[in-house]
Each structure stands twice: as C-alpha cells, then as structure tokens.
Amino acid sequence: MPAVELQTGSWVVESKAVGFLVKKGKDAKAEYSFWVATAEASCEDCTFWESKLKTAGVNKEGQSKFKLTGHPHGGFFVKVGDDTFSEVDADMKERNVWKYKADIKGKFLTSIAAPPQRATNFPTDNFSQAVLYKDPSRNEPCSPPIQVIVEACGLANEQLPEDPLERQRLLANYYTSESPLYHEMNKCLRDDDLNGLRYYSAYIKELRDVFKTDHKDQIIEPFVGKVWRGIGYPDPEAALKDFAVGETFVWSAFTSMTTERDVAFRFGNIVFEVSCLPPKEAYEGAMAVYAPASVSSFSDFQGEAEILFPPNIQFQVKEIKMPGGEGDDAVSSPLIICETVAFDSDEGLKEFKDFKAALDSALADGTLDNTPAEERAKAIQSGYKRLFDAIDANKSLTLSKKEARAALTKIQGAVSYAGAAFPGISLPGEGKGVIRKYVDEMFEATDMNKDGTLTFDELFGFIASKQGSPEAMADMFTKMSVQDWTSMHKTLETIVQAFENSDFSSLASL
C-alpha cells in the first residue's frame, strides 16, 4: 500500500474548482492520481491539470508532501488533515486549499468532458481498429480482457458474471464508481490514443454495447428529452466562434449529461443544451444504434439525474444564447442549444433521415411486419383461431383437455421462448405434470358450462384476461415497437404453420 493513506473521491476549492482523487493498483504497486475535473462557473482563473501523486517526504511541520508531476506550474500537495490538502508551489507558498466533499450535487459532472469536435471523421480509424473489431474475450498484446482492466482499477476481485443482464448492470455501475477507470478510458477516447484505446478496448466495447437498442438483453431505455452539460474553456469568447449555427459536432468519449438545467450552469463557462429527439423510427428495429440513456439506476450516485451518451453521437448547433434574460430564459453563461441528428451504429454514424429509409425498406421487403398498430390485436386473435382450428382435429369447434395437453406438449419449449407471443399462456416449467396442472387450471377458470371442453371464445377470453382485459391486451400490442411485434408475430405464425402442416421440425429452431 502507499506509505500514506489518502481519502479518495471528490475534492473542492470552494467557489473555484472540483477535483478527483483515485487510487489505482494494489498493495505496494498502488498509486494515487489527482485531476482538476471542472471549474465552478464563477471561477475565471482556474487551471486544469492532472497528476500522479509522488511521495516527497514531509515539510518542516512534519506533514506529508506529494509532488504534483503533472501540474503545469509544478508544486506539491501537503496533507494538512484527512480532509484537507494545501496546494503549494515549489517555494512552499500556498496556491489553493482543497477540501474533501462527498455530497457534490452533479457529482458525475466532475468527469472531464472535452469540447465536442467537428463531425468530420467519426468513428475514427483508431476507434474502429481498437474497439469495433475487438473481441473482448481475447487476451491480446497490450489489450487485456475486461477482467484484468477492472481489477487493475480496483473495481473487482471476483470473476465478472456471465449472465448478460447482471454483467451489463455491473459494467455500467463500474463506470460511475470513484475509480480511475472512466477518467483514463475517456481520456484515450478524447485524445484518439491508439495505444490507450487498445488497452481499454474490451471495456469500451462492452460498455458501449449496453447502449445498443436491438438486443434481447437490453437493460437501458433510450432517452428522449433535453439534457445539459457545462464545459470549461480557457477562452470562452474564442470558443464560441467554433460553434456556428448549423455546424455538426460529436463528443468522442462517453459523456455524462444532466436533466437538471441549474446543476449544469454550476460547472464550466459554456453550457451545452442538447435535445435528444430521434424520430420514432430510430427505435423500431430497422437499424441497431447506440443511444443515450439514463444510468441512474445502475449508478453509485442514484440520486443524480445522469444521462450517459455513448461515443460519437452527432448533434447540430441550432442557437446560441448569451448571458442575460429573465425568468426561465435567463442564463448565467453562454448557452449553445443543439439537437442530436445522428447516432452511431455498427456501420458508422447514421443520420436520422436514414432511420425512416431503413424502416420503410425493411417493411417493404418483409424483414419487419407492417401490420398497422391498431390492427395487431385482431391479427393475434386470427392467429390463435387458426391454431385452435388446427388442434381441433375432429372439427368439433371445441378443445378437450386431452387435445390441449397434446398441443402444449408439442410447443412447450417454444412457449417458454416466445414469451409475449403467447400472452396468457405461461408454463411454469417442463414435464407432463406441469402441463396437466396448467390445463386443469385453465379449464377450471374458462369452461363456463363445465362440459370438459373449451370453445375458441372461452379460450381467447382466458388469454385476454391474463393481460387484464381485451382492451389492455390490444393496448399492449399497439405500443410494441415494430421489432418486438415482428418477432412475436413471426413466432406465433411459425407455430400455427407447424400444426396446420403437421410438421413440427421448425419449432426446434425457436
């Protein structure tokens, strides 16, 4: 362990700056790093810097000193107490007093966010080479697996879980933790540092995949709305000239935003307002994208209103407001008002106009089901009627318990897989005993005249009741994305055709 234990976390110079102290490594190899992450909006003379803290003996009062090797003006930290550093120059003259502060509002905004960059070549060649084509499970030279990365950052001593949902939640949580991970990883992304990107590629790739919108283990809900982020510029007046109305930009790293406008104005001297308003087609399944999302439920700071943007989301400047105004329109720092216009995908940046074209094409060629939303419930009812008729071998217009059990036995695995394709039919396990019990319960609830058979209306009424009511079931189908609807409808159609053709070989593929 380092010779002197220091308090990791957030440190502040009151009314001036916010810094962050982290420890990386273990035991004798452990080291501390400190960086000035952002400035209070009222500060006009803050210096942004980062440094490893190297032990440098003690001062004449016997207080531990740490050399600030990365500070632009050199100097030392002197540990005055567990919650106080005195920042001094080479002559031991005090420059600032840093105090530990655990309860910063907008704590996630203490991660450095570099200014956005012009959207000319993103993703970059280095990002593509190191991240897009990375296999996270492979231990390549200078590119360790994700387990090694999180252990080196002091985040995990146990093996990462294999369960995809649990693993995603943990990776998102690690990003929000008080560790060097997010800072060092994002610095590599901002600097487009090929060697750094290679080192962190396994984590970057898996964390980025958390924000992908088309996989069945998706844990995020894509964000739609307005967010804000304050950035500190050495010369804000000159910086504003780079953001002409109509220009497009990207943030190349993972970037935290807040849904609380007033919090953003506390940090930095220019504030970005980003309206994330993708067309509805963006999430309809025609194209997989990496979308901004809330990570608060996975965060170490669950009281914060944090929205995380994955790398390379593109936005366009719509308006610039200068300080002034009254009421809700008042701003204390220049405000750059933007809208998202493109999301990153596995094929590169996709402009929003591309989403509609892709959806129209997928609907036209049958890749996605184009049943109008208001007609979906009727389509499901029609599918169930065809299934009922195919199972009703003697054409009695009713099903016996024996017929119901035989049918469920054939599709037991498919029912478990299909999920929403079988609203109201949910088998609690495998085996004949389970099916017999389920059918008995279904008939008990549905066989109104107690004749030991079910009509289609009785069966479908039971199915609808499991969703609350026929109206509730219809509403569920109406609200489904085109992608989810397509998957559900195709699964039901596959099973219906299996019974109609008495060929059940296709069910194995489900």
C-alpha positions in Angstrom: 0.0 0.0 0.0 1.1 3.6 -0.4 3.1 4.9 2.6 0.3 7.4 3.4 -3.4 6.6 3.0 -5.4 9.4 1.3 -9.2 10.0 1.0 -10.3 9.1 -2.5 -13.3 10.9 -4.1 -14.3 14.5 -4.8 -12.2 17.5 -3.6 -13.1 21.1 -4.0 -11.6 24.6 -3.8 -14.6 26.4 -2.6 -16.3 28.5 -5.3 -13.5 27.6 -7.7 -12.8 24.1 -8.8 -13.7 20.4 -8.4 -11.0 17.7 -8.4 -11.0 14.0 -8.1 -8.5 11.7 -6.2 -8.4 8.0 -7.1 -6.2 5.0 -6.2 -5.1 2.5 -8.8 -3.5 -0.8 -8.2 -3.0 -2.8 -5.0 -0.6 -3.1 -2.1 3.0 -2.0 -3.0 2.0 -1.1 -6.6 -0.8 1.2 -5.6 -0.6 4.8 -6.6 -2.8 7.9 -6.4 -3.8 10.2 -9.2 -5.5 13.6 -8.9 -7.1 15.8 -11.6 -8.9 19.0 -11.7 -12.1 17.9 -13.4 -14.1 21.1 -13.8 -14.4 24.6 -12.6 -17.2 26.4 -10.8 -18.9 28.8 -13.2 -17.9 31.7 -11.1 -14.1 30.9 -11.4 -12.2 32.9 -14.0 -8.6 31.8 -13.2 -8.8 28.0 -12.8 -6.0 25.8 -14.2 -7.0 22.3 -15.4 -4.4 19.7 -14.7 -3.9 16.1 -13.7 -1.0 14.4 -11.9 0.2 11.3 -10.2 1.0 12.0 -6.6 4.5 11.0 -5.8 5.6 10.9 -2.1 8.1 13.6 -1.4 8.8 13.4 2.3 7.5 15.9 4.8 7.5 19.6 5.3 9.0 21.3 8.4 5.8 20.7 10.3 6.1 17.0 9.7 3.2 16.9 7.2 3.4 14.5 4.3 4.1 16.0 0.9 3.2 14.7 -2.6 4.9 16.0 -5.8 2.5 17.2 -8.5 4.3 16.0 -11.5 1.6 16.8 -14.0 0.8 20.3 -12.7 1.7 23.0 -15.3 3.4 25.0 -12.6 4.7 22.1 -10.5 4.4 22.2 -6.8 3.1 19.9 -4.1 0.1 18.7 -2.1 0.6 18.9 1.6 -1.7 16.7 3.7 -2.9 19.1 6.4 -5.5 16.6 7.6 -7.6 13.7 6.4 -10.0 16.1 4.6 -7.6 18.9 3.6 -4.8 19.4 1.1 -2.7 22.6 0.8 -1.6 23.0 -2.8 1.7 24.8 -2.7 4.3 25.9 -5.3 8.0 24.9 -5.4 8.7 27.5 -2.7 6.0 26.1 -0.5 3.8 29.1 -1.0 0.1 28.2 -0.8 -1.9 28.4 -4.0 -5.2 26.7 -3.0 -6.8 24.8 -0.2 -8.6 21.6 -1.3 -11.3 20.1 0.9 -12.8 16.6 0.7 -16.5 16.8 -0.2 -18.7 13.8 -0.6 -22.0 15.5 -1.3 -21.4 17.4 -4.5 -24.6 17.9 -6.5 -23.9 16.8 -10.0 -21.0 14.6 -8.9 -20.9 12.7 -12.2 -20.2 16.1 -13.9 -16.8 16.0 -12.3 -15.6 13.8 -15.1 -13.7 15.8 -17.6 -15.7 16.4 -20.8 -13.5 17.7 -23.6 -15.1 20.2 -26.0 -17.1 18.4 -28.8 -15.3 18.0 -32.1 -16.4 18.7 -35.7 -18.1 15.7 -37.2 -15.7 15.0 -40.0 -14.3 11.5 -39.4 -16.1 9.6 -36.7 -15.7 6.9 -35.7 -12.0 7.5 -36.1 -9.7 4.9 -37.7 -8.1 4.3 -34.3 -11.5 3.7 -32.7 -12.5 1.3 -35.4 -9.2 -0.6 -35.3 -9.0 -0.9 -31.5 -12.7 -1.1 -30.5 -15.1 -2.0 -33.3 -13.0 -5.1 -34.3 -12.1 -6.1 -30.7 -13.1 -9.5 -29.3 -13.5 -8.7 -25.6 -12.7 -12.3 -24.6 -9.3 -12.4 -26.2 -6.1 -11.5 -24.3 -4.2 -9.7 -27.0 -0.8 -7.9 -26.6 -1.4 -4.5 -24.9 -5.1 -5.2 -25.0 -6.1 -7.2 -21.9 -9.5 -8.8 -21.3 -12.1 -6.8 -19.3 -11.4 -8.8 -16.1 -7.8 -7.5 -16.0 -8.9 -3.9 -16.6 -11.5 -3.7 -13.8 -9.2 -5.5 -11.4 -6.3 -3.0 -12.2 -8.7 -0.2 -11.4 -9.6 -1.7 -8.1 -13.2 -2.4 -9.0 -13.4 -6.2 -8.8 -11.7 -9.1 -7.1 -14.2 -11.7 -8.2 -14.9 -13.0 -11.7 -17.3 -10.9 -13.7 -20.7 -12.6 -14.1 -21.6 -14.4 -17.3 -25.3 -13.5 -17.1 -25.7 -10.8 -19.7 -28.2 -8.6 -17.7 -26.2 -8.8 -14.5 -22.9 -8.2 -16.4 -24.3 -5.1 -18.1 -25.6 -3.6 -14.9 -22.2 -4.2 -13.2 -20.2 -2.6 -16.1 -22.5 0.5 -16.0 -22.0 0.7 -12.3 -18.2 0.5 -12.6 -18.3 3.4 -15.0 -19.9 5.6 -12.3 -17.6 4.4 -9.5 -14.9 6.5 -7.8 -12.1 4.9 -9.7 -9.6 5.9 -12.4 -11.5 3.8 -15.0 -13.8 6.3 -16.5 -11.2 9.1 -16.4 -8.4 7.2 -18.1 -10.6 5.4 -20.6 -12.3 8.7 -21.6 -9.0 10.4 -22.0 -8.0 7.8 -24.5 -11.2 8.3 -26.4 -10.9 12.1 -26.4 -7.2 12.0 -27.5 -7.9 9.2 -30.0 -4.9 7.5 -28.5 -4.5 4.2 -30.3 -2.4 2.5 -27.5 -4.8 3.7 -24.8 -7.8 2.6 -26.9 -6.2 -0.8 -27.3 -5.7 -1.2 -23.6 -9.3 -0.2 -22.7 -10.9 -1.7 -25.8 -12.6 -4.6 -24.1 -14.3 -2.4 -21.5 -15.2 0.3 -24.1 -16.7 -2.3 -26.4 -18.8 -4.0 -23.7 -19.9 -0.7 -22.1 -20.9 0.7 -25.5 -22.9 -2.4 -26.2 -25.0 -1.6 -23.1 -26.5 1.3 -25.1 -27.3 -0.8 -28.2 -31.0 -0.8 -28.9 -31.7 -4.1 -30.6 -30.6 -6.9 -28.4 -32.9 -9.1 -26.2 -30.9 -8.5 -23.1 -31.2 -4.7 -23.3 -31.2 -3.1 -19.9 -31.5 0.6 -20.9 -34.4 2.7 -22.1 -33.2 5.1 -24.8 -33.5 8.7 -23.5 -35.7 11.3 -25.3 -35.7 14.9 -24.0 -33.3 17.7 -23.1 -30.0 17.5 -21.2 -27.3 19.9 -20.3 -23.5 19.9 -19.8 -21.1 22.7 -18.7 -17.6 22.8 -20.2 -14.7 24.9 -19.0 -12.8 26.8 -21.7 -9.6 28.8 -21.2 -11.1 31.5 -23.6 -14.9 31.1 -23.8 -15.2 34.1 -26.1 -12.9 32.5 -28.7 -14.5 29.0 -28.2 -18.0 30.3 -29.1 -16.7 31.2 -32.6 -16.2 27.5 -33.2 -19.8 26.7 -32.8 -21.6 28.4 -35.6 -25.3 27.7 -36.1 -25.8 24.8 -38.4 -22.4 23.1 -37.7 -22.4 19.5 -36.6 -20.2 18.1 -33.8 -19.6 14.9 -31.8 -18.4 14.0 -28.4 -15.9 11.3 -29.0 -16.0 9.8 -25.4 -18.7 8.6 -23.1 -20.2 11.9 -21.8 -22.4 12.5 -18.8 -25.2 15.0 -19.1 -27.8 16.1 -16.5 -31.5 16.6 -16.9 -31.3 19.3 -14.2 -30.5 22.6 -16.0 -29.4 24.6 -13.0 -26.8 22.0 -12.0 -25.1 22.2 -15.4 -24.7 26.0 -15.0 -22.7 25.5 -11.9 -19.9 23.9 -13.8 -17.8 25.3 -16.7 -18.1 28.6 -18.5 -20.1 27.5 -21.5 -23.2 25.2 -21.2 -24.5 22.9 -23.9 -28.2 22.1 -24.1 -28.8 19.0 -26.2 -32.3 18.0 -27.3 -32.2 14.3 -27.9 -35.2 13.9 -30.2 -34.8 11.0 -32.6 -37.6 10.1 -34.9 -39.8 7.3 -33.7 -38.3 5.1 -36.5 -34.9 5.2 -34.7 -36.1 2.6 -32.2 -38.3 0.5 -34.4 -35.7 -2.2 -35.1 -34.8 -1.4 -38.7 -31.3 -0.3 -37.6 -29.3 -1.0 -34.4 -28.0 2.1 -32.9 -26.1 3.2 -29.7 -28.5 5.6 -27.9 -28.1 7.9 -24.9 -29.8 6.5 -21.8 -30.2 7.1 -18.1 -27.7 5.1 -15.9 -29.0 6.4 -12.6 -30.5 3.0 -11.5 -27.0 1.4 -12.0 -25.0 4.2 -10.6 -23.1 4.7 -7.4 -24.9 8.1 -7.3 -28.6 7.1 -7.7 -29.8 10.5 -6.6 -28.3 12.1 -9.6 -30.2 12.8 -12.8 -27.5 11.4 -15.1 -27.9 10.6 -18.8 -24.9 9.0 -20.4 -24.1 9.5 -24.1 -22.1 6.7 -25.7 -19.2 7.8 -28.0 -19.8 9.5 -31.4 -23.4 10.7 -31.1 -23.7 13.7 -33.5 -25.6 16.9 -32.9 -26.2 20.2 -34.7 -26.0 23.7 -33.3 -29.4 25.4 -33.5 -29.0 28.6 -31.5 -26.6 30.4 -29.1 -27.8 32.4 -26.2 -25.6 34.9 -24.4 -25.8 35.6 -20.6 -28.9 37.6 -19.6 -32.6 37.3 -20.0 -35.3 36.9 -17.4 -37.2 34.1 -15.7 -36.9 30.7 -17.2 -35.0 32.1 -20.2 -32.2 33.6 -18.0 -28.7 32.2 -18.5 -25.6 33.0 -16.5 -23.2 31.6 -19.0 -23.3 31.3 -22.8 -25.7 28.5 -23.8 -25.2 26.5 -27.0 -28.5 25.0 -28.0 -28.2 21.8 -30.0 -30.2 18.8 -31.4 -29.0 15.2 -32.0 -29.0 14.5 -35.7 -27.2 11.1 -35.9 -26.5 8.0 -33.8 -23.5 5.7 -34.0 -24.1 2.2 -35.3 -22.1 -0.8 -36.3 -21.9 0.7 -39.8 -20.8 4.1 -38.6 -22.8 7.3 -38.0 -26.4 7.1 -39.2 -28.3 10.4 -39.8 -31.8 10.5 -38.5 -33.2 10.6 -42.1 -31.6 7.2 -42.6 -33.8 5.6 -40.0 -37.0 6.2 -41.9 -35.5 5.0 -45.1 -34.2 1.8 -43.4 -37.6 1.2 -41.7 -39.5 1.8 -45.0 -37.2 -0.7 -46.8 -37.5 -3.3 -44.0 -41.3 -3.1 -44.0 -41.4 -3.3 -47.8 -39.2 -6.4 -48.1 -40.9 -8.2 -45.2 -38.0 -8.0 -42.8 -40.3 -6.2 -40.4 -44.0 -6.8 -40.1 -46.1 -3.8 -41.4 -49.4 -4.7 -39.7 -50.8 -1.3 -38.5 -50.6 -1.0 -34.8 -54.3 -0.7 -34.3 -54.9 -4.0 -36.2 -52.3 -6.1 -34.2 -54.8 -7.4 -31.6 -57.0 -8.6 -34.4 -54.1 -10.3 -36.2 -53.1 -12.1 -33.0 -56.7 -13.3 -32.5 -56.8 -14.5 -36.1 -53.5 -16.4 -35.5 -54.9 -18.1 -32.4 -58.1 -19.0 -34.2 -56.0 -20.8 -36.9 -54.1 -22.6 -34.2 -57.3 -23.6 -32.4 -58.7 -25.0 -35.7 -55.6 -26.9 -36.5 -55.5 -28.5 -33.0 -59.3 -29.3 -33.2 -58.7 -32.5 -35.3 -62.3 -33.8 -35.1 -63.7 -30.3 -36.1 -66.0 -30.2 -33.1 -65.3 -26.5 -32.6 -64.1 -27.3 -29.1 -60.9 -28.5 -27.5 -60.8 -31.2 -24.9 -58.2 -31.4 -22.1 -56.5 -34.2 -24.0 -56.2 -32.1 -27.1 -54.9 -29.1 -25.1 -52.3 -31.2 -23.3 -51.1 -32.8 -26.6 -50.7 -29.4 -28.2 -48.9 -27.8 -25.3 -46.6 -30.8 -25.1 -45.5 -30.2 -28.7 -44.9 -26.5 -28.2 -43.7 -26.4 -24.6 -40.2 -25.2 -25.4 -41.5 -22.7 -27.9 -44.0 -21.2 -25.5 -41.2 -20.6 -23.0 -39.0 -19.0 -25.6 -41.7 -16.9 -27.3 -42.8 -15.0 -24.2 -45.1 -12.2 -25.5 -46.1 -14.3 -28.5 -48.3 -16.3 -26.1 -50.0 -13.7 -23.9 -51.8 -15.6 -21.2 -50.0 -18.9 -21.8 -47.1 -19.2 -19.4 -45.9 -22.6 -18.4 -44.2 -22.7 -15.0 -41.7 -25.4 -16.0 -41.1 -28.6 -18.0 -42.7 -32.0 -17.9 -46.1 -33.6 -18.3 -47.2 -32.9 -14.7 -46.7 -29.2 -15.3 -48.8 -29.3 -18.4 -51.6 -31.4 -16.8 -51.8 -29.0 -13.9 -51.8 -25.9 -16.2 -54.6 -27.3 -18.4 -56.7 -28.3 -15.4 -56.4 -24.7 -14.0 -57.2 -23.2 -17.4 -60.3 -25.3 -17.8 -61.4 -24.6 -14.3 -61.2 -20.8 -15.0 -62.6 -20.9 -18.5 -65.0 -23.8 -19.0 -68.1 -21.9 -18.2 -70.7 -24.7 -18.8 -68.4 -27.3 -17.2 -68.7 -29.8 -20.1 -65.0 -30.5 -20.2 -64.4 -28.6 -23.4 -63.4 -25.1 -24.5 -64.8 -23.0 -27.3 -62.4 -20.6 -29.0 -64.2 -17.6 -27.4 -63.7 -19.2 -24.0 -60.0 -19.9 -24.7 -59.3 -16.4 -26.1 -61.2 -14.7 -23.3 -59.0 -16.5 -20.8 -55.9 -15.4 -22.7 -57.1 -11.8 -22.8 -57.9 -11.9 -19.1 -54.3 -12.6 -18.3 -53.4 -9.2 -19.6 -56.2 -7.6 -17.5 -58.8 -7.2 -20.3 -59.2 -7.4 -24.1 -58.6 -3.7 -24.2 -55.4 -3.9 -22.1 -54.1 -6.7 -24.4 -54.9 -4.6 -27.5 -53.1 -1.6 -25.9 -50.0 -3.8 -25.2 -49.8 -4.8 -28.9 -50.3 -1.2 -30.1 -47.4 0.1 -28.0 -44.9 -2.6 -29.1 -42.0 -1.5 -31.3 -42.1 -2.8 -34.8 -39.2 -5.0 -34.0 -40.8 -6.6 -30.9 -44.1 -7.0 -32.8 -42.3 -8.7 -35.8 -40.5 -11.2 -33.5 -43.7 -12.1 -31.6 -45.9 -12.3 -34.7 -43.4 -14.4 -36.7 -43.0 -16.8 -33.7 -46.8 -17.3 -33.5 -47.0 -17.8 -37.3 -44.3 -20.5 -37.2 -46.2 -22.4 -34.6 -49.5 -22.1 -36.3 -48.0 -23.4 -39.6 -46.4 -26.3 -37.7 -49.8 -27.5 -36.6 -51.5 -26.7 -39.9 -48.9 -28.8 -41.8 -48.4 -31.4 -39.1 -44.6 -30.7 -39.4 -43.0 -29.7 -36.1 -39.4 -29.7 -37.2 -39.4 -25.9 -37.4 -40.1 -25.5 -33.7 -36.7 -26.7 -32.8 -35.2 -23.5 -34.4 -37.1 -21.4 -31.9 
